[in-house]
Amino acid sequence: MTNAFEAQRNIALVLSAVLLTAACGRQAHWYAIESATVARDGRTVTATILTSPPAPDGTSCEEVTQVATAEHDDRVLVGIEVRDNCEPLFPWEDARMTPAIGYPMKKQLLLEKPLAGRRLIDQATDQEIPIMQ
């Protein structure tokens, strides 16, 4: 290989790496769980996170990409991962204006065993989640 070709290839590789790392938008994040309810079976937990309201046609920018549960003797760790599909791909793009945040989105999680007095812990904040009646 010639030195000029190697230099061009290296520049192309560096630029590709910069663009890939700069495209930090639309990555999923663990959202804080505001509250939860537990069904009579003790195994079905409905967790509530806060998002932006849906559009008039019912579509939402936020998409749940993953839910997680980790059960222990004294606690159950739960998490909801969400991606904002309306977020710009690159930092230099204009961000969308969210009219309001605080719209409740509910997601059901199924435990292997009933909650039965174990504490419900939020994976995102490591805080106990209030259980509503």
HUVENKA-V804932 format. One record per residue. N is the residue number from 1. RES is the residue in one letter. PHI is phi in whole degrees, -180 to 180 (none if undefined). PSI is psi in whole degrees, -180 to 180 (none if undefined). OMEGA is omega in whole degrees, 0 to 359 (999 if undefined). Layout:
BEGIN
N | RES | PHI | PSI | OMEGA
N | RES | PHI | PSI | OMEGA
END
This chain:
BEGIN
1 | M | none | 147 | 178
2 | T | -86 | 159 | 180
3 | N | -63 | -37 | 180
4 | A | -65 | -42 | 179
5 | F | -65 | -43 | 179
6 | E | -62 | -41 | 180
7 | A | -64 | -44 | 178
8 | Q | -64 | -41 | 179
9 | R | -64 | -44 | 180
10 | N | -64 | -40 | 177
11 | I | -63 | -43 | 179
12 | A | -62 | -41 | 178
13 | L | -65 | -43 | 180
14 | V | -65 | -45 | 179
15 | L | -62 | -41 | 177
16 | S | -62 | -43 | 179
17 | A | -64 | -41 | 179
18 | V | -64 | -45 | 180
19 | L | -64 | -40 | 179
20 | L | -66 | -41 | 180
21 | T | -77 | -26 | 179
22 | A | -74 | -25 | 181
23 | A | -79 | 69 | 185
24 | C | -93 | -8 | 179
25 | G | -70 | 163 | 177
26 | R | 62 | 26 | 173
27 | Q | -90 | 144 | 181
28 | A | -74 | 148 | 178
29 | H | -135 | 151 | 175
30 | W | -77 | 122 | 180
31 | Y | -89 | 147 | 175
32 | A | -70 | 136 | 177
33 | I | -91 | 123 | 185
34 | E | -78 | -42 | 181
35 | S | -162 | 173 | 179
36 | A | -151 | 158 | 170
37 | T | -124 | 152 | 180
38 | V | -120 | 128 | 180
39 | A | -70 | 168 | 181
40 | R | -58 | -30 | 180
41 | D | -70 | -12 | 179
42 | G | 76 | -7 | 183
43 | R | -106 | -24 | 182
44 | T | -95 | 113 | 180
45 | V | -109 | 127 | 175
46 | T | -106 | 111 | 183
47 | A | -98 | 144 | 180
48 | T | -115 | 125 | 172
49 | I | -114 | 164 | 179
50 | L | -108 | 130 | 180
51 | T | -133 | -174 | 173
52 | S | -83 | 156 | 182
53 | P | -68 | 154 | 178
54 | P | -70 | 161 | 176
55 | A | -69 | 165 | 179
56 | P | -56 | -28 | 180
57 | D | -84 | 2 | 177
58 | G | 94 | -8 | 180
59 | T | -77 | 154 | 181
60 | S | -129 | 147 | 176
61 | C | -73 | -32 | 184
62 | E | -84 | 135 | 180
63 | E | -129 | 125 | 176
64 | V | -72 | 121 | 182
65 | T | -102 | -22 | 182
66 | Q | -163 | 145 | 169
67 | V | -123 | 149 | 183
68 | A | -137 | 143 | 172
69 | T | -137 | 139 | 175
70 | A | -135 | 113 | 185
71 | E | -96 | 135 | 177
72 | H | -129 | 172 | 182
73 | D | -61 | -38 | 186
74 | D | -109 | -8 | 184
75 | R | -156 | 161 | 174
76 | V | -128 | 121 | 179
77 | L | -92 | 125 | 180
78 | V | -128 | 150 | 179
79 | G | -150 | 152 | 176
80 | I | -129 | 119 | 180
81 | E | -100 | 133 | 186
82 | V | -132 | 141 | 174
83 | R | -115 | 136 | 176
84 | D | -93 | 103 | 183
85 | N | -75 | -7 | 177
86 | C | -97 | -6 | 179
87 | E | -66 | 142 | 178
88 | P | -65 | 149 | 179
89 | L | -71 | -36 | 185
90 | F | -118 | 148 | 183
91 | P | -61 | -25 | 183
92 | W | -87 | -5 | 176
93 | E | -79 | 154 | 178
94 | D | -68 | 132 | 177
95 | A | -79 | 150 | 177
96 | R | -75 | 152 | 176
97 | M | -93 | 120 | 178
98 | T | -89 | 121 | 183
99 | P | -64 | -33 | 180
100 | A | -164 | 154 | 173
101 | I | -126 | 151 | 182
102 | G | 124 | 12 | 176
103 | Y | -81 | 124 | 183
104 | P | -73 | 132 | 173
105 | M | -119 | 130 | 183
106 | K | -107 | 142 | 179
107 | K | -139 | 131 | 179
108 | Q | -89 | 139 | 177
109 | L | -125 | 140 | 180
110 | L | -111 | 122 | 179
111 | L | -89 | 155 | 177
112 | E | -71 | -39 | 179
113 | K | -124 | 156 | 177
114 | P | -58 | 150 | 180
115 | L | -59 | -45 | 170
116 | A | 42 | 56 | 175
117 | G | 85 | -7 | 176
118 | R | -73 | 151 | 179
119 | R | -78 | 143 | 177
120 | L | -100 | 118 | 187
121 | I | -115 | 136 | 179
122 | D | -81 | 124 | 180
123 | Q | -63 | -35 | 184
124 | A | -72 | -36 | 187
125 | T | -114 | -13 | 184
126 | D | 63 | 26 | 179
127 | Q | -109 | 155 | 176
128 | E | -71 | 138 | 182
129 | I | -91 | 129 | 176
130 | P | -65 | 132 | 177
131 | I | -100 | 118 | 182
132 | M | -89 | 152 | 179
133 | Q | -88 | none | 999
END
